[in-house]
Amino acid sequence: LTPVGVDARHSGFLRVSGVGAARVEVAEPTGLMQLAAAQWPGGQAPANARQTVVFRFPTPDFRCKLRVDQIVPEISVNQILVHELGESDRVLHADLEIDVREAPVREWDLLVPADHALASVEGADIADFVPGGEDGNKLRRLKILFKEPVIGRRLIALRMERNIPAAAGAWELPALAFPGARAARGFLGVVCSPGFRAVPAAMDGLVE
């Protein structure tokens, strides 16, 4: 903003803040002097700003360019899966701890067993969830929507059920999948109703 037709000194300050999943870089500044962020005279930067750059200009003859890069969130998952063999159903309990780094996320997708009904999805920051169609490999997509962009560690609890009577025979344990996750690890347990005993057979990717 430049005053026109007045004989007055024109100086001031410029602040650039990056909020959300973007990294902002000030390129080719002309007529600007960079200051510490604390020297900004106009109040605090946005509380959710990832970065803040402050400049001072002594004359109105200044300019700069902004270079904006998209930041890709990195998500790691720690999980505790408990498969429960009941008399009339099979229940999968999943306690998930996700660790979101680099940039916040507003929603998160994971894959759950397609033959299980979703009984509950719980978490302090969850606003809603949307089950999707089958995504191949006997899995279907589940989209979790958060109340606000989240970063850091969050806990999510899932309960899935399948109506099938208990019977002797092979029991292939379904697993969860996390597309795009940086890492996924955890523990798996099996609980049987009285009268049945589970014995590990073929295992892939597990250490007893």
Buried (B, 14 or more C-beta within 10 A) or exposed (E): EEEEEEEEEEEBBBBBBBBEBEBBEBEEBEEBEEBEBEEBEEEEBEEEBBBBBBBBBEEEEBEBEEEEEEBEBBBBBBBBBBBBBBEEBBBBBBBBBBBBEBBBBEBBBBBBBBEBEBEEBEBEBBEEBEEEEEBEEBBBBBEBEBEEBBBEEBBBBBBBBBEEEBEEEEBEBBBBBBEEBEEBEBEBEBEBEEEEEEEEEEEEEEEE
